[in-house]
Amino acid sequence: MKTYSIGQAAKVLNLTPYALRYYDKEGLMPFLERSASGTRFFKESDIASLKIVDCLKSTGMPIKEIKTFIDWCSEGDSTLQQRHDMFQERKAVVEAHMAALVETMKVIEHKCAYYEEALEAGTEDVHKDNWAAQPR
């Protein structure tokens, strides 16, 4: 069974050792084992669990709610519905964020085209017919 030091685990997860220590302090890694001297070591299953934690964090989920999810996992099958519902809610959050990003990209693409036309013409006056409607 392959194990990782905190530094190795941090590198695999693209996190800092400080972040992993914080996750541990916040109770997000109850599964983590330690050596007799207290050194944390990470198994492949720990890395996989931490990837889920990182995924949830990237959706904007607060650490406290991630901790609730970890607790539900520890409780077993009796919490399957809560975990499913939580991921459905996270999915909706991410879909809304993606839709907002699509709208943001439309504005950026429009402004790129605006400035490309202005650069080609050597002036923004090329857009003077739409001047009032164009924030620069």
Protein Blocks (a to p, Z undefined) as FASTA:
>chain_A
ZZddfklmmmmnopafklmmmmmmnopammbccdfkopacddfklmmmmmmmmmmmmnop
afklmmmmmmmmmnommlmmmmmmmmmmmmmmmmmmmmmmmmmmmmmmmmmmmmmmmmmn
opaklmmmmmmmmcZZ
